[in-house]
Amino acid sequence: METKKNPLSLQLNLNPDDFLPASKDEKESLVIMRESVSFWKDGFRRLRKNKVAMICIAIILVIMIFAFVVPSFYPYTYKDQIIGANNLKPMTYSADEQARIAAGEEVFPHFLGTDKMGRDYAIRVMMGTRISLLVGLIAAAIILVIGSIYGSVAAFAGGWVDLVMMRIVDIIYTIPDVLLIVLLSFAIQDPLKKLAEIPGFNWVNVVGENMISIFIVFALLYWVGMARMVRSQILTLKESEYVTAARALGASSSRIIKNHLLTNCIGTLIVTTTLQIPSSIFTESFLSFLGLGVAVPMPSLGSLASDAINGLNTNPHQLFIPAFVISMIILSFNLLGDGLRDAFDPKLKN
């Protein structure tokens, strides 16, 4: 017999069926969470949503193809001089080439004209872009290795070791880099000439003492910013529980730094290294513009711009083209670095 509830009673009218265990389908319908993904997968997924960063990646790939792939089948080389083809305008031919065309011979056009020495300017821009990219990539790798090791050791050791190592960094910050490059160029000139005479070291003459001095200065000076960044990261990470557990298990300091600390700040290292590449390219281009870059006739974008200064009124494209390529490389890497920072920095995740 069903009993009626007193309207003045405080007792709740509950249905016993409401307290039955939920079914599997009901449980799954209540679970609202996104797919579990790794750090890298999540970072690259966020990066793909950044249209500016993806456009920059496409531009960098095109520039790399232009610098590393096209010269392999281009009919001219960066040092071949064509007689009578001095300072040709884009898509024009010398008198000799016009005569060959009239005779029915096929002549490959000079898409960007030629320079004052009669060398095809397009291939020189390609090789100059290759040199500038290689300098940026190699310098960034040098800075990454030296800066990450130095900063991690200083932060992990702490105490007076950290104090002394960071005071050395402060001193290095005060050294003028251009002056050091000039002094090194004169100091290592004779040793490099002797080194170039040894079989297997012919590349020294190709690169030139100025270029080697630039790499030495990158190794001596430009890693300090990376070291400070790594130090700040390691100071926070070394107090983590997994570092304490690794110490308790008897792991060595080098193993902790390599397998635990640097591994956990790899995202920041990638972003900082990406931002270092355009800075290195700009430094090399600036020094090449001053005549402290690669050895003649090897071109770089900075040396091409420097050579075109005197002919700015008659051949302005010889200055604007390498300047435009430098600008595109630096802008693309900077915007890509910003995109990587937004994608891999945990503090910026929504």
Short mmCIF file of the C-alpha atoms (twelve columns), coordinates in Angstrom:
data_MODEL
# 
_entry.id   MODEL 
# 
loop_
_atom_site.group_PDB 
_atom_site.id 
_atom_site.type_symbol 
_atom_site.label_atom_id 
_atom_site.label_alt_id 
_atom_site.label_comp_id 
_atom_site.label_asym_id 
_atom_site.label_seq_id 
_atom_site.Cartn_x 
_atom_site.Cartn_y 
_atom_site.Cartn_z 
_atom_site.pdbx_PDB_model_num 
ATOM 1   C CA . MET A 1   0.000   0.000  0.000   1 
ATOM 2   C CA . GLU A 2   1.496   3.321  -1.074  1 
ATOM 3   C CA . THR A 3   1.839   5.867  1.683   1 
ATOM 4   C CA . LYS A 4   1.343   9.568  1.082   1 
ATOM 5   C CA . LYS A 5   3.989   11.974 2.186   1 
ATOM 6   C CA . ASN A 6   3.029   14.593 4.720   1 
ATOM 7   C CA . PRO A 7   3.464   17.983 2.997   1 
ATOM 8   C CA . LEU A 8   4.807   19.467 6.245   1 
ATOM 9   C CA . SER A 9   7.493   16.767 6.579   1 
ATOM 10  C CA . LEU A 10  11.163  17.583 5.878   1 
ATOM 11  C CA . GLN A 11  11.858  14.090 4.574   1 
ATOM 12  C CA . LEU A 12  13.050  13.986 0.922   1 
ATOM 13  C CA . ASN A 13  11.060  11.947 -1.549  1 
ATOM 14  C CA . LEU A 14  13.898  9.907  -3.113  1 
ATOM 15  C CA . ASN A 15  13.689  7.231  -5.748  1 
ATOM 16  C CA . PRO A 16  15.760  4.127  -4.890  1 
ATOM 17  C CA . ASP A 17  16.594  3.664  -8.584  1 
ATOM 18  C CA . ASP A 18  18.653  6.836  -8.452  1 
ATOM 19  C CA . PHE A 19  21.183  5.087  -6.210  1 
ATOM 20  C CA . LEU A 20  21.908  2.171  -8.505  1 
ATOM 21  C CA . PRO A 21  25.550  1.885  -9.776  1 
ATOM 22  C CA . ALA A 22  26.144  3.755  -13.028 1 
ATOM 23  C CA . SER A 23  26.578  1.679  -16.157 1 
ATOM 24  C CA . LYS A 24  29.742  1.718  -18.273 1 
ATOM 25  C CA . ASP A 25  28.122  3.874  -20.952 1 
ATOM 26  C CA . GLU A 26  26.956  6.394  -18.359 1 
ATOM 27  C CA . LYS A 27  30.453  6.605  -16.873 1 
ATOM 28  C CA . GLU A 28  32.058  7.195  -20.275 1 
ATOM 29  C CA . SER A 29  29.503  9.900  -21.099 1 
ATOM 30  C CA . LEU A 30  30.533  11.807 -17.968 1 
ATOM 31  C CA . VAL A 31  34.274  11.723 -18.732 1 
ATOM 32  C CA . ILE A 32  35.229  15.040 -20.325 1 
ATOM 33  C CA . MET A 33  38.959  15.245 -20.959 1 
ATOM 34  C CA . ARG A 34  41.206  15.679 -23.959 1 
ATOM 35  C CA . GLU A 35  43.430  12.992 -25.379 1 
ATOM 36  C CA . SER A 36  46.607  12.326 -23.418 1 
ATOM 37  C CA . VAL A 37  49.552  13.467 -25.546 1 
ATOM 38  C CA . SER A 38  53.286  13.781 -25.029 1 
ATOM 39  C CA . PHE A 39  55.103  17.084 -24.537 1 
ATOM 40  C CA . TRP A 40  56.473  17.087 -28.089 1 
ATOM 41  C CA . LYS A 41  53.206  16.080 -29.735 1 
ATOM 42  C CA . ASP A 42  51.331  18.748 -27.847 1 
ATOM 43  C CA . GLY A 43  53.980  21.351 -28.714 1 
ATOM 44  C CA . PHE A 44  53.977  20.574 -32.430 1 
ATOM 45  C CA . ARG A 45  50.176  20.528 -32.466 1 
ATOM 46  C CA . ARG A 46  50.145  24.019 -30.988 1 
ATOM 47  C CA . LEU A 47  52.849  25.075 -33.448 1 
ATOM 48  C CA . ARG A 48  50.798  23.914 -36.436 1 
ATOM 49  C CA . LYS A 49  47.977  26.190 -35.305 1 
ATOM 50  C CA . ASN A 50  50.329  29.185 -35.503 1 
ATOM 51  C CA . LYS A 51  49.936  30.321 -39.114 1 
ATOM 52  C CA . VAL A 52  52.782  32.843 -38.925 1 
ATOM 53  C CA . ALA A 53  55.224  30.199 -37.680 1 
ATOM 54  C CA . MET A 54  54.171  27.741 -40.397 1 
ATOM 55  C CA . ILE A 55  54.629  30.398 -43.086 1 
ATOM 56  C CA . CYS A 56  58.109  31.106 -41.684 1 
ATOM 57  C CA . ILE A 57  58.970  27.395 -41.842 1 
ATOM 58  C CA . ALA A 58  57.900  27.333 -45.488 1 
ATOM 59  C CA . ILE A 59  60.019  30.422 -46.252 1 
ATOM 60  C CA . ILE A 60  63.062  28.900 -44.519 1 
ATOM 61  C CA . LEU A 61  62.649  25.666 -46.485 1 
ATOM 62  C CA . VAL A 62  62.442  27.600 -49.757 1 
ATOM 63  C CA . ILE A 63  65.569  29.576 -48.858 1 
ATOM 64  C CA . MET A 64  67.432  26.372 -47.959 1 
ATOM 65  C CA . ILE A 65  66.464  24.785 -51.282 1 
ATOM 66  C CA . PHE A 66  67.605  27.969 -53.011 1 
ATOM 67  C CA . ALA A 67  70.957  27.852 -51.167 1 
ATOM 68  C CA . PHE A 68  71.779  24.126 -50.981 1 
ATOM 69  C CA . VAL A 69  69.925  22.360 -53.811 1 
ATOM 70  C CA . VAL A 70  69.707  24.740 -56.788 1 
ATOM 71  C CA . PRO A 71  73.501  25.427 -57.036 1 
ATOM 72  C CA . SER A 72  74.153  21.721 -57.624 1 
ATOM 73  C CA . PHE A 73  72.589  21.850 -61.107 1 
ATOM 74  C CA . TYR A 74  73.003  25.564 -61.880 1 
ATOM 75  C CA . PRO A 75  75.239  25.956 -64.976 1 
ATOM 76  C CA . TYR A 76  77.405  28.755 -63.517 1 
ATOM 77  C CA . THR A 77  79.650  28.779 -60.442 1 
ATOM 78  C CA . TYR A 78  80.249  31.582 -57.976 1 
ATOM 79  C CA . LYS A 79  83.822  32.235 -59.182 1 
ATOM 80  C CA . ASP A 80  83.549  31.819 -62.979 1 
ATOM 81  C CA . GLN A 81  84.185  35.118 -64.779 1 
ATOM 82  C CA . ILE A 82  82.477  35.647 -68.133 1 
ATOM 83  C CA . ILE A 83  84.503  37.848 -70.475 1 
ATOM 84  C CA . GLY A 84  82.591  40.954 -71.536 1 
ATOM 85  C CA . ALA A 85  79.700  40.296 -69.150 1 
ATOM 86  C CA . ASN A 86  80.503  42.885 -66.510 1 
ATOM 87  C CA . ASN A 87  77.573  44.451 -64.607 1 
ATOM 88  C CA . LEU A 88  74.855  43.009 -66.806 1 
ATOM 89  C CA . LYS A 89  71.262  43.822 -65.929 1 
ATOM 90  C CA . PRO A 90  68.920  40.956 -64.966 1 
ATOM 91  C CA . MET A 91  67.926  38.692 -67.878 1 
ATOM 92  C CA . THR A 92  70.433  40.268 -70.296 1 
ATOM 93  C CA . TYR A 93  73.360  38.771 -72.242 1 
ATOM 94  C CA . SER A 94  76.853  39.883 -73.154 1 
ATOM 95  C CA . ALA A 95  77.815  40.577 -76.783 1 
ATOM 96  C CA . ASP A 96  79.519  37.188 -77.060 1 
ATOM 97  C CA . GLU A 97  76.493  35.399 -75.622 1 
ATOM 98  C CA . GLN A 98  74.181  37.238 -78.009 1 
ATOM 99  C CA . ALA A 99  76.345  36.110 -80.925 1 
ATOM 100 C CA . ARG A 100 76.147  32.518 -79.688 1 
ATOM 101 C CA . ILE A 101 72.370  32.780 -79.390 1 
ATOM 102 C CA . ALA A 102 72.213  34.175 -82.950 1 
ATOM 103 C CA . ALA A 103 74.243  31.156 -84.106 1 
ATOM 104 C CA . GLY A 104 71.574  28.854 -82.660 1 
ATOM 105 C CA . GLU A 105 73.351  27.957 -79.412 1 
ATOM 106 C CA . GLU A 106 71.395  27.842 -76.177 1 
ATOM 107 C CA . VAL A 107 72.758  30.142 -73.464 1 
ATOM 108 C CA . PHE A 108 71.450  29.977 -69.910 1 
ATOM 109 C CA . PRO A 109 70.187  33.420 -68.863 1 
ATOM 110 C CA . HIS A 110 71.567  35.520 -66.024 1 
ATOM 111 C CA . PHE A 111 68.416  35.851 -63.934 1 
ATOM 112 C CA . LEU A 112 69.932  38.488 -61.631 1 
ATOM 113 C CA . GLY A 113 72.548  39.799 -64.048 1 
ATOM 114 C CA . THR A 114 76.289  39.754 -63.303 1 
ATOM 115 C CA . ASP A 115 78.627  41.646 -60.981 1 
ATOM 116 C CA . LYS A 116 81.516  43.933 -61.855 1 
ATOM 117 C CA . MET A 117 83.815  40.909 -62.377 1 
ATOM 118 C CA . GLY A 118 81.450  39.238 -64.851 1 
ATOM 119 C CA . ARG A 119 80.271  36.553 -62.433 1 
ATOM 120 C CA . ASP A 120 76.666  35.380 -62.473 1 
ATOM 121 C CA . TYR A 121 74.964  37.181 -59.601 1 
ATOM 122 C CA . ALA A 122 72.229  34.622 -58.953 1 
ATOM 123 C CA . ILE A 123 74.687  31.837 -58.095 1 
ATOM 124 C CA . ARG A 124 76.674  34.231 -55.922 1 
ATOM 125 C CA . VAL A 125 73.525  35.100 -53.985 1 
ATOM 126 C CA . MET A 126 72.803  31.377 -53.593 1 
ATOM 127 C CA . MET A 127 76.300  30.648 -52.288 1 
ATOM 128 C CA . GLY A 128 76.223  33.739 -50.077 1 
ATOM 129 C CA . THR A 129 72.949  32.537 -48.574 1 
ATOM 130 C CA . ARG A 130 74.495  29.107 -48.019 1 
ATOM 131 C CA . ILE A 131 77.488  30.597 -46.215 1 
ATOM 132 C CA . SER A 132 75.328  32.825 -44.025 1 
ATOM 133 C CA . LEU A 133 73.007  29.931 -43.116 1 
ATOM 134 C CA . LEU A 134 75.935  27.629 -42.327 1 
ATOM 135 C CA . VAL A 135 77.535  30.289 -40.154 1 
ATOM 136 C CA . GLY A 136 74.260  30.816 -38.299 1 
ATOM 137 C CA . LEU A 137 73.648  27.089 -37.766 1 
ATOM 138 C CA . ILE A 138 77.234  26.244 -36.766 1 
ATOM 139 C CA . ALA A 139 77.516  29.262 -34.471 1 
ATOM 140 C CA . ALA A 140 74.180  28.404 -32.828 1 
ATOM 141 C CA . ALA A 141 75.391  24.821 -32.269 1 
ATOM 142 C CA . ILE A 142 78.637  26.076 -30.716 1 
ATOM 143 C CA . ILE A 143 76.745  28.472 -28.465 1 
ATOM 144 C CA . LEU A 144 74.270  25.753 -27.456 1 
ATOM 145 C CA . VAL A 145 76.947  23.238 -26.474 1 
ATOM 146 C CA . ILE A 146 79.232  25.631 -24.586 1 
ATOM 147 C CA . GLY A 147 76.455  27.685 -22.975 1 
ATOM 148 C CA . SER A 148 74.356  24.724 -21.829 1 
ATOM 149 C CA . ILE A 149 77.322  22.888 -20.313 1 
ATOM 150 C CA . TYR A 150 78.732  25.976 -18.602 1 
ATOM 151 C CA . GLY A 151 75.380  27.196 -17.253 1 
ATOM 152 C CA . SER A 152 74.254  23.782 -16.026 1 
ATOM 153 C CA . VAL A 153 77.526  23.099 -14.212 1 
ATOM 154 C CA . ALA A 154 77.458  26.525 -12.544 1 
ATOM 155 C CA . ALA A 155 73.847  26.144 -11.380 1 
ATOM 156 C CA . PHE A 156 74.168  22.527 -10.238 1 
ATOM 157 C CA . ALA A 157 77.412  23.114 -8.322  1 
ATOM 158 C CA . GLY A 158 76.164  26.301 -6.651  1 
ATOM 159 C CA . GLY A 159 78.064  28.077 -3.893  1 
ATOM 160 C CA . TRP A 160 81.440  29.608 -4.648  1 
ATOM 161 C CA . VAL A 161 81.718  27.646 -7.920  1 
ATOM 162 C CA . ASP A 162 78.591  29.332 -9.258  1 
ATOM 163 C CA . LEU A 163 79.804  32.706 -7.977  1 
ATOM 164 C CA . VAL A 164 83.185  32.449 -9.712  1 
ATOM 165 C CA . MET A 165 81.790  31.070 -12.973 1 
ATOM 166 C CA . MET A 166 79.138  33.781 -13.277 1 
ATOM 167 C CA . ARG A 167 81.669  36.537 -12.517 1 
ATOM 168 C CA . ILE A 168 83.660  35.206 -15.472 1 
ATOM 169 C CA . VAL A 169 80.499  35.571 -17.559 1 
ATOM 170 C CA . ASP A 170 80.154  39.185 -16.415 1 
ATOM 171 C CA . ILE A 171 83.748  39.884 -17.469 1 
ATOM 172 C CA . ILE A 172 83.226  38.299 -20.895 1 
ATOM 173 C CA . TYR A 173 80.214  40.560 -21.438 1 
ATOM 174 C CA . THR A 174 82.546  43.584 -21.354 1 
ATOM 175 C CA . ILE A 175 84.846  42.368 -24.184 1 
ATOM 176 C CA . PRO A 176 84.155  44.118 -27.540 1 
ATOM 177 C CA . ASP A 177 83.574  41.381 -30.108 1 
ATOM 178 C CA . VAL A 178 84.570  43.328 -33.242 1 
ATOM 179 C CA . LEU A 179 87.925  44.322 -31.733 1 
ATOM 180 C CA . LEU A 180 88.586  40.717 -30.730 1 
ATOM 181 C CA . ILE A 181 87.797  39.489 -34.256 1 
ATOM 182 C CA . VAL A 182 90.245  41.986 -35.773 1 
ATOM 183 C CA . LEU A 183 92.991  41.017 -33.322 1 
ATOM 184 C CA . LEU A 184 92.386  37.298 -33.856 1 
ATOM 185 C CA . SER A 185 92.480  37.734 -37.645 1 
ATOM 186 C CA . PHE A 186 96.032  39.047 -37.381 1 
ATOM 187 C CA . ALA A 187 97.096  36.685 -34.580 1 
ATOM 188 C CA . ILE A 188 96.046  33.432 -36.278 1 
ATOM 189 C CA . GLN A 189 97.007  34.402 -39.833 1 
ATOM 190 C CA . ASP A 190 100.464 32.769 -39.816 1 
ATOM 191 C CA . PRO A 191 99.427  29.614 -37.900 1 
ATOM 192 C CA . LEU A 192 96.538  29.087 -40.325 1 
ATOM 193 C CA . LYS A 193 98.814  29.419 -43.338 1 
ATOM 194 C CA . LYS A 194 101.064 26.705 -41.911 1 
ATOM 195 C CA . LEU A 195 98.011  24.585 -41.133 1 
ATOM 196 C CA . ALA A 196 96.737  24.968 -44.709 1 
ATOM 197 C CA . GLU A 197 99.986  23.448 -46.012 1 
ATOM 198 C CA . ILE A 198 99.201  20.169 -44.247 1 
ATOM 199 C CA . PRO A 199 97.335  17.653 -46.468 1 
ATOM 200 C CA . GLY A 200 93.682  17.481 -45.529 1 
ATOM 201 C CA . PHE A 201 93.510  21.070 -44.283 1 
ATOM 202 C CA . ASN A 202 93.007  22.799 -47.627 1 
ATOM 203 C CA . TRP A 203 89.604  23.988 -46.397 1 
ATOM 204 C CA . VAL A 204 91.421  26.588 -44.279 1 
ATOM 205 C CA . ASN A 205 92.284  28.611 -47.395 1 
ATOM 206 C CA . VAL A 206 88.725  28.320 -48.681 1 
ATOM 207 C CA . VAL A 207 87.145  29.526 -45.445 1 
ATOM 208 C CA . GLY A 208 89.804  32.124 -44.658 1 
ATOM 209 C CA . GLU A 209 91.303  33.294 -41.394 1 
ATOM 210 C CA . ASN A 210 88.601  35.932 -40.901 1 
ATOM 211 C CA . MET A 211 85.868  33.321 -40.937 1 
ATOM 212 C CA . ILE A 212 87.739  31.061 -38.541 1 
ATOM 213 C CA . SER A 213 88.288  34.016 -36.215 1 
ATOM 214 C CA . ILE A 214 84.520  34.656 -36.276 1 
ATOM 215 C CA . PHE A 215 83.846  31.074 -35.144 1 
ATOM 216 C CA . ILE A 216 86.481  31.419 -32.420 1 
ATOM 217 C CA . VAL A 217 84.824  34.604 -31.176 1 
ATOM 218 C CA . PHE A 218 81.428  32.875 -31.154 1 
ATOM 219 C CA . ALA A 219 82.981  30.123 -29.053 1 
ATOM 220 C CA . LEU A 220 84.655  32.646 -26.722 1 
ATOM 221 C CA . LEU A 221 82.002  35.327 -26.288 1 
ATOM 222 C CA . TYR A 222 78.506  34.626 -27.584 1 
ATOM 223 C CA . TRP A 223 77.616  31.674 -25.363 1 
ATOM 224 C CA . VAL A 224 77.216  33.792 -22.215 1 
ATOM 225 C CA . GLY A 225 73.540  34.568 -22.865 1 
ATOM 226 C CA . MET A 226 72.794  30.876 -23.303 1 
ATOM 227 C CA . ALA A 227 74.715  30.082 -20.103 1 
ATOM 228 C CA . ARG A 228 72.652  32.547 -18.076 1 
ATOM 229 C CA . MET A 229 69.397  31.193 -19.449 1 
ATOM 230 C CA . VAL A 230 70.363  27.564 -18.721 1 
ATOM 231 C CA . ARG A 231 71.563  28.513 -15.237 1 
ATOM 232 C CA . SER A 232 68.203  30.083 -14.363 1 
ATOM 233 C CA . GLN A 233 66.395  26.941 -15.552 1 
ATOM 234 C CA . ILE A 234 68.671  24.532 -13.700 1 
ATOM 235 C CA . LEU A 235 68.441  26.500 -10.432 1 
ATOM 236 C CA . THR A 236 64.707  25.784 -10.438 1 
ATOM 237 C CA . LEU A 237 64.850  22.192 -11.681 1 
ATOM 238 C CA . LYS A 238 67.603  20.961 -9.359  1 
ATOM 239 C CA . GLU A 239 65.258  21.262 -6.356  1 
ATOM 240 C CA . SER A 240 62.757  18.850 -7.922  1 
ATOM 241 C CA . GLU A 241 61.896  15.501 -6.353  1 
ATOM 242 C CA . TYR A 242 63.269  13.427 -9.229  1 
ATOM 243 C CA . VAL A 243 66.696  15.053 -8.805  1 
ATOM 244 C CA . THR A 244 66.627  14.211 -5.091  1 
ATOM 245 C CA . ALA A 245 65.643  10.639 -5.950  1 
ATOM 246 C CA . ALA A 246 68.475  10.376 -8.488  1 
ATOM 247 C CA . ARG A 247 70.969  11.545 -5.875  1 
ATOM 248 C CA . ALA A 248 69.614  9.038  -3.366  1 
ATOM 249 C CA . LEU A 249 70.092  6.258  -5.925  1 
ATOM 250 C CA . GLY A 250 73.751  7.244  -6.323  1 
ATOM 251 C CA . ALA A 251 73.611  8.916  -9.753  1 
ATOM 252 C CA . SER A 252 76.650  11.028 -10.593 1 
ATOM 253 C CA . SER A 253 76.407  14.774 -11.085 1 
ATOM 254 C CA . SER A 254 77.141  14.499 -14.816 1 
ATOM 255 C CA . ARG A 255 74.395  11.903 -15.231 1 
ATOM 256 C CA . ILE A 256 71.878  14.055 -13.365 1 
ATOM 257 C CA . ILE A 257 72.734  17.097 -15.467 1 
ATOM 258 C CA . LYS A 258 72.607  15.195 -18.764 1 
ATOM 259 C CA . ASN A 259 69.662  12.850 -18.205 1 
ATOM 260 C CA . HIS A 260 67.429  14.889 -15.899 1 
ATOM 261 C CA . LEU A 261 68.149  18.610 -15.850 1 
ATOM 262 C CA . LEU A 262 69.062  19.429 -19.463 1 
ATOM 263 C CA . THR A 263 66.467  16.975 -20.746 1 
ATOM 264 C CA . ASN A 264 63.702  18.770 -18.868 1 
ATOM 265 C CA . CYS A 265 64.621  22.187 -20.247 1 
ATOM 266 C CA . ILE A 266 65.119  20.992 -23.837 1 
ATOM 267 C CA . GLY A 267 62.125  23.010 -25.037 1 
ATOM 268 C CA . THR A 268 63.655  26.244 -23.784 1 
ATOM 269 C CA . LEU A 269 67.006  25.289 -25.313 1 
ATOM 270 C CA . ILE A 270 65.417  24.742 -28.729 1 
ATOM 271 C CA . VAL A 271 63.629  28.083 -28.612 1 
ATOM 272 C CA . THR A 272 66.739  29.978 -27.498 1 
ATOM 273 C CA . THR A 273 68.889  28.278 -30.135 1 
ATOM 274 C CA . THR A 274 66.365  29.122 -32.848 1 
ATOM 275 C CA . LEU A 275 66.477  32.772 -31.808 1 
ATOM 276 C CA . GLN A 276 70.288  32.650 -31.757 1 
ATOM 277 C CA . ILE A 277 70.522  31.642 -35.433 1 
ATOM 278 C CA . PRO A 278 69.347  35.007 -36.853 1 
ATOM 279 C CA . SER A 279 71.547  36.850 -34.391 1 
ATOM 280 C CA . SER A 280 74.589  34.901 -35.610 1 
ATOM 281 C CA . ILE A 281 73.642  35.469 -39.261 1 
ATOM 282 C CA . PHE A 282 73.294  39.196 -38.660 1 
ATOM 283 C CA . THR A 283 76.673  39.317 -36.894 1 
ATOM 284 C CA . GLU A 284 78.380  37.454 -39.751 1 
ATOM 285 C CA . SER A 285 76.725  39.681 -42.361 1 
ATOM 286 C CA . PHE A 286 77.746  42.798 -40.475 1 
ATOM 287 C CA . LEU A 287 81.363  41.638 -40.180 1 
ATOM 288 C CA . SER A 288 81.437  40.565 -43.843 1 
ATOM 289 C CA . PHE A 289 80.121  43.996 -44.771 1 
ATOM 290 C CA . LEU A 290 83.155  45.443 -42.961 1 
ATOM 291 C CA . GLY A 291 85.491  43.093 -44.837 1 
ATOM 292 C CA . LEU A 292 86.044  40.677 -41.940 1 
ATOM 293 C CA . GLY A 293 84.121  37.740 -43.400 1 
ATOM 294 C CA . VAL A 294 84.849  34.915 -45.816 1 
ATOM 295 C CA . ALA A 295 87.870  34.901 -48.087 1 
ATOM 296 C CA . VAL A 296 87.569  36.171 -51.682 1 
ATOM 297 C CA . PRO A 297 86.089  34.923 -54.029 1 
ATOM 298 C CA . MET A 298 83.751  33.032 -51.665 1 
ATOM 299 C CA . PRO A 299 80.693  35.262 -51.184 1 
ATOM 300 C CA . SER A 300 78.424  35.884 -48.235 1 
ATOM 301 C CA . LEU A 301 75.366  38.085 -48.123 1 
ATOM 302 C CA . GLY A 302 77.222  40.740 -46.176 1 
ATOM 303 C CA . SER A 303 80.170  40.856 -48.587 1 
ATOM 304 C CA . LEU A 304 77.786  40.995 -51.580 1 
ATOM 305 C CA . ALA A 305 76.058  44.012 -50.066 1 
ATOM 306 C CA . SER A 306 79.409  45.630 -49.319 1 
ATOM 307 C CA . ASP A 307 80.636  45.151 -52.904 1 
ATOM 308 C CA . ALA A 308 77.409  46.653 -54.279 1 
ATOM 309 C CA . ILE A 309 77.681  49.918 -52.338 1 
ATOM 310 C CA . ASN A 310 79.872  51.649 -54.938 1 
ATOM 311 C CA . GLY A 311 77.502  50.743 -57.786 1 
ATOM 312 C CA . LEU A 312 74.299  51.669 -55.993 1 
ATOM 313 C CA . ASN A 313 73.299  54.282 -58.568 1 
ATOM 314 C CA . THR A 314 73.828  52.055 -61.618 1 
ATOM 315 C CA . ASN A 315 73.022  48.573 -60.230 1 
ATOM 316 C CA . PRO A 316 70.847  48.984 -57.122 1 
ATOM 317 C CA . HIS A 317 69.550  45.409 -57.390 1 
ATOM 318 C CA . GLN A 318 72.976  44.103 -56.398 1 
ATOM 319 C CA . LEU A 319 72.480  45.694 -52.963 1 
ATOM 320 C CA . PHE A 320 68.757  45.202 -52.530 1 
ATOM 321 C CA . ILE A 321 68.725  41.467 -53.339 1 
ATOM 322 C CA . PRO A 322 71.201  40.293 -50.632 1 
ATOM 323 C CA . ALA A 323 69.713  42.806 -48.188 1 
ATOM 324 C CA . PHE A 324 66.247  41.374 -48.878 1 
ATOM 325 C CA . VAL A 325 67.476  37.787 -48.388 1 
ATOM 326 C CA . ILE A 326 69.160  38.713 -45.095 1 
ATOM 327 C CA . SER A 327 65.974  40.406 -43.920 1 
ATOM 328 C CA . MET A 328 63.810  37.418 -44.854 1 
ATOM 329 C CA . ILE A 329 66.122  34.944 -43.110 1 
ATOM 330 C CA . ILE A 330 66.368  36.960 -39.901 1 
ATOM 331 C CA . LEU A 331 62.643  37.801 -39.826 1 
ATOM 332 C CA . SER A 332 61.618  34.183 -40.505 1 
ATOM 333 C CA . PHE A 333 63.850  32.730 -37.795 1 
ATOM 334 C CA . ASN A 334 62.747  35.364 -35.274 1 
ATOM 335 C CA . LEU A 335 59.054  34.749 -35.911 1 
ATOM 336 C CA . LEU A 336 59.638  30.981 -35.879 1 
ATOM 337 C CA . GLY A 337 61.408  31.335 -32.540 1 
ATOM 338 C CA . ASP A 338 58.428  33.252 -31.158 1 
ATOM 339 C CA . GLY A 339 56.136  30.508 -32.421 1 
ATOM 340 C CA . LEU A 340 58.249  27.791 -30.821 1 
ATOM 341 C CA . ARG A 341 58.261  29.709 -27.541 1 
ATOM 342 C CA . ASP A 342 54.469  29.974 -27.598 1 
ATOM 343 C CA . ALA A 343 54.160  26.271 -28.425 1 
ATOM 344 C CA . PHE A 344 56.671  24.756 -26.004 1 
ATOM 345 C CA . ASP A 345 56.565  27.116 -23.019 1 
ATOM 346 C CA . PRO A 346 54.322  25.446 -20.399 1 
ATOM 347 C CA . LYS A 347 53.587  28.831 -18.772 1 
ATOM 348 C CA . LEU A 348 51.849  30.033 -21.955 1 
ATOM 349 C CA . LYS A 349 49.518  27.026 -22.308 1 
ATOM 350 C CA . ASN A 350 45.818  27.631 -21.888 1 
# 
